[in-house]
Amino acid sequence: MAGLKELRTRIETIKSTQKITSAMKMVAASRLRKSQGLIAKSLFYNNNLLASANRVLFELKSQERDTGVSFIYPPMMRGHAEQKNYLLLVFASDRGLCGSYNSQVAKAAAHRIEELTAGGKNVKIVCVGKKGADILKRKYAPMIIRTIDAVAKKGAKYYEATDIAYPIIDAFNRGEIDVCEVVVSHFRSAINREVKVGQILPVLIEDFEYNRMHAPINVVRGAYYDYEPGRMEILDGILPLIFKSSVFQAIVHSQASEHGARMTSMDNATRNAKDMISGLTLRYNRIRQTAITTELIEIIAGAEAL
């Protein structure tokens, strides 16, 4: 009977765990829906920024071809003479229980670090999310200059992207870094994510996917664009906005990927708990049935002996 008691305790424990994983799955699903809505809204703003910058750049290059005079573009676009110092902005999560999400991001970051160091580059790392920092510091602790946690704890906010972006822009302007790359899990669906590594500083306007797919125009409904105070000044003002928008896009994609990974992981855990409960219940019933049968045989045998 001791075996039956142990099985009952184990079944109740697994049922409690199943309730927790089921609740975590529903919470992650709710947060995922909010994150998906934020991705769509922020993408509209981001694409308009890119279209505006691409239009200005298109006209500046047209003017260069017409006049034969080359412009000096803003530093955030042309970069530094030597690209020696790299900053990797790695987005992971602050919590676990989200499957292989954090390990995949850390693996992509480690691969890029090895590529850069093999090429003789100096690498610095800023980790957004404690779990990514915990994995990377095992091997690359001297390279980690900052760890940022509690980002998007109650939903991604644009000021969080600004707080991350401004120190990087300042370091770039001082010449402390030459290139900033982002390592982030790009959200596609709840079960489909892709870890991407991409350059976000210097800002390569024409390399963005939106600008590759949409040709710049300078006439809309027969009306020509004009610029005040001037094209170069406007381009210089848009570039920091594009960089901050890129950081914000990384935040919302990272959050959506985390929620999707946690929802999938908790769903699998809930299913596994259900299977374990079914198996243990069957085992419990068999042992109980055996015990009852044994007792009946003993009673019958005793009655016959009398």
C-alpha positions in Angstrom: 0.0 0.0 0.0 3.0 2.3 0.4 3.4 2.2 -3.4 -0.1 3.4 -3.8 0.4 6.3 -1.5 3.6 7.4 -3.3 1.8 7.2 -6.7 -1.1 9.3 -5.4 1.3 11.9 -4.1 3.2 11.9 -7.4 0.0 12.2 -9.4 -1.2 15.2 -7.3 2.2 16.9 -7.7 2.1 16.5 -11.5 -1.5 17.8 -11.6 -0.4 20.9 -9.7 2.5 21.4 -12.1 0.1 20.9 -15.0 -2.1 23.7 -13.7 0.9 26.1 -13.5 2.2 25.3 -17.0 -1.3 25.7 -18.4 -1.7 29.1 -16.8 1.7 30.2 -18.0 0.7 29.1 -21.5 -2.4 31.3 -21.4 -0.5 34.3 -20.0 2.2 33.9 -22.8 -0.5 33.7 -25.4 -2.1 36.9 -24.2 1.2 38.7 -24.2 2.0 37.4 -27.6 -1.1 38.9 -29.1 -0.2 42.3 -27.7 3.3 42.0 -29.0 2.1 41.0 -32.5 -0.1 44.1 -32.5 2.9 46.3 -31.5 5.0 44.8 -34.2 2.4 45.8 -36.9 2.1 49.3 -35.5 5.8 50.0 -35.1 6.5 48.6 -38.6 4.2 51.2 -40.2 6.2 54.0 -38.4 9.5 52.4 -39.3 8.6 52.0 -43.0 7.6 55.6 -43.2 10.9 56.7 -41.8 12.8 54.5 -44.2 10.8 55.7 -47.2 11.4 59.4 -46.2 15.2 58.8 -45.8 15.4 56.9 -49.0 13.5 59.6 -50.9 15.9 62.3 -49.7 19.0 60.1 -50.4 17.6 59.4 -53.9 17.3 63.1 -54.7 20.8 63.8 -53.3 22.4 61.1 -55.5 20.4 62.4 -58.5 21.8 65.9 -57.8 25.3 64.4 -57.5 24.9 62.8 -61.0 23.5 66.0 -62.5 26.1 68.4 -61.0 29.1 66.1 -60.7 29.6 67.3 -57.1 29.9 64.7 -54.3 28.2 65.4 -51.0 29.7 64.6 -47.6 27.0 62.5 -45.9 26.3 62.5 -42.1 28.7 60.4 -40.0 25.9 58.0 -38.9 25.6 57.0 -42.6 29.1 57.1 -43.9 30.7 55.6 -40.8 34.4 55.9 -39.8 37.4 55.4 -42.0 38.4 52.2 -40.2 35.8 49.7 -39.0 37.8 48.1 -36.2 35.6 48.4 -33.1 32.3 46.4 -33.1 29.5 46.6 -30.7 27.1 43.6 -30.5 23.6 44.3 -29.1 22.3 41.0 -28.0 18.6 40.6 -27.2 17.5 37.7 -25.0 15.0 37.3 -22.1 15.2 37.9 -18.4 13.4 34.6 -17.6 13.7 31.0 -18.6 11.0 28.4 -19.3 11.0 29.4 -23.0 12.6 26.4 -24.6 15.7 27.0 -26.6 15.0 30.7 -27.3 17.9 32.1 -25.2 20.4 29.4 -26.2 19.7 30.0 -29.9 20.3 33.8 -29.5 23.5 33.2 -27.5 24.8 30.6 -30.0 24.3 33.1 -32.9 26.0 35.8 -30.9 28.9 33.5 -30.0 29.3 32.6 -33.7 29.5 36.2 -34.7 31.9 37.1 -32.0 34.2 34.3 -33.2 34.0 35.6 -36.8 34.8 39.2 -35.8 37.7 38.3 -33.4 39.1 35.9 -36.1 39.1 38.9 -38.4 41.1 41.0 -36.0 38.2 43.1 -34.8 37.7 44.5 -31.2 34.3 43.3 -29.9 32.2 44.8 -27.1 28.8 43.3 -26.1 25.7 44.9 -24.6 23.2 42.2 -23.4 19.6 43.1 -23.2 18.2 40.4 -21.0 19.9 38.6 -18.1 19.6 35.1 -19.6 21.7 36.0 -22.7 24.3 37.6 -20.4 24.4 34.5 -18.2 25.3 32.3 -21.2 27.7 34.6 -22.9 29.7 35.6 -19.8 30.9 32.0 -19.4 33.3 32.6 -22.3 33.1 36.3 -23.2 32.8 38.0 -19.8 35.6 40.6 -20.5 33.7 41.8 -23.7 30.4 42.4 -21.9 30.3 46.1 -21.1 26.7 46.4 -20.0 23.7 44.2 -19.2 20.2 45.7 -19.4 17.3 43.9 -17.7 13.6 44.5 -17.1 13.2 45.8 -20.7 9.5 45.6 -21.9 8.5 44.1 -18.6 5.0 45.5 -19.0 5.1 45.8 -22.8 7.7 47.4 -25.0 7.9 51.2 -24.7 9.6 53.5 -27.2 11.5 55.4 -24.5 13.3 52.1 -23.6 14.7 52.0 -27.2 15.8 55.6 -26.8 17.6 54.8 -23.5 19.5 52.0 -25.2 20.2 53.9 -28.4 21.5 57.3 -27.1 24.6 55.9 -25.3 25.5 53.9 -28.4 25.1 57.0 -30.6 27.3 59.0 -28.2 30.0 56.2 -28.3 29.9 56.2 -32.1 30.3 59.9 -32.3 33.2 59.8 -29.9 34.9 57.1 -32.1 34.7 54.4 -29.4 32.8 52.1 -31.7 32.7 51.9 -35.5 29.9 49.4 -36.2 26.9 48.3 -34.2 25.2 45.0 -35.0 22.1 43.5 -33.4 21.6 39.8 -32.6 17.8 39.2 -32.2 15.2 36.5 -32.7 13.1 37.7 -35.6 9.4 36.8 -35.0 7.5 35.1 -37.7 4.9 33.1 -35.9 4.3 31.5 -32.5 6.3 28.4 -33.6 8.6 30.0 -36.2 11.4 32.3 -35.3 14.7 33.1 -36.9 17.8 34.5 -35.2 19.3 37.3 -37.3 22.5 39.3 -37.1 22.4 42.6 -38.8 24.1 46.0 -38.9 22.1 48.9 -37.6 24.9 51.5 -37.3 26.2 53.0 -39.6 22.7 53.2 -41.0 22.6 51.7 -44.5 19.4 53.1 -45.8 19.3 51.3 -49.1 20.0 47.9 -47.5 16.8 47.8 -45.5 14.3 45.3 -46.8 11.5 47.9 -47.2 13.7 50.2 -49.3 14.9 47.3 -51.5 11.3 46.5 -52.4 10.0 50.0 -52.8 11.6 52.5 -55.3 11.9 56.1 -54.0 9.6 58.7 -55.5 9.7 62.4 -55.5 6.3 63.1 -57.0 2.9 62.2 -55.4 -0.3 62.9 -57.2 1.5 65.4 -59.4 3.0 67.3 -56.5 6.7 67.6 -56.0 8.4 67.3 -52.6 10.4 70.3 -51.3 12.5 70.4 -48.2 13.2 72.8 -45.4 15.8 73.6 -44.2 17.5 71.3 -46.8 17.9 67.7 -47.9 21.2 67.0 -46.0 19.9 68.5 -42.8 16.7 66.4 -43.0 18.8 63.3 -43.6 21.0 64.1 -40.7 17.9 64.4 -38.5 16.2 61.2 -39.7 19.2 58.9 -39.2 19.0 58.9 -35.4 15.3 58.2 -35.6 16.0 55.2 -37.9 18.6 53.8 -35.5 16.2 54.2 -32.5 13.4 52.6 -34.5 15.7 49.7 -35.4 16.4 49.2 -31.7 12.7 49.3 -30.9 12.0 46.8 -33.7 14.5 44.5 -32.1 12.8 44.9 -28.7 9.3 44.0 -30.0 10.5 41.1 -32.1 12.5 39.8 -29.2 9.5 40.0 -26.9 7.2 38.4 -29.4 9.7 35.6 -30.0 10.0 35.0 -26.2 6.3 34.9 -25.6 5.8 32.5 -28.6 8.6 30.3 -27.4 7.2 30.2 -23.8 3.7 29.5 -25.1 5.0 26.6 -27.1 7.2 25.3 -24.3 4.4 25.4 -21.7 2.0 23.8 -24.1 4.4 20.9 -24.6 5.0 20.7 -20.8 1.2 20.6 -20.2 0.8 17.8 -22.7 3.7 15.8 -21.2 2.1 16.2 -17.7 -1.1 14.9 -19.1 0.6 11.9 -20.5 2.5 11.2 -17.3 -0.7 11.5 -15.2 -2.5 9.0 -17.6 0.4 6.6 -17.3 0.7 6.9 -13.5 -3.1 6.6 -13.0 -3.1 3.4 -15.1 -0.2 2.0 -13.0 -2.0 3.1 -9.8 -5.2 1.3 -10.8 -3.3 -1.9 -11.7 -1.5 -2.0 -8.4 -4.8 -1.3 -6.5 -6.6 -4.0 -8.5 -3.8 -6.5 -7.8 -4.0 -5.6 -4.1 -7.8 -6.1 -4.0 -7.5 -9.4 -5.9 -4.9 -10.6 -3.5 -7.0 -9.7 -0.5 -10.1 -11.5 -2.0 -8.0 -14.6 -2.7 -6.8 -14.6 0.9 -10.3 -14.2 2.3 -11.7 -17.0 0.1 -8.8 -19.3 1.0 -9.4 -18.6 4.7 -13.1 -19.3 4.3 -12.4 -22.6 2.6 -10.0 -23.6 5.3 -12.6 -23.1 7.9 
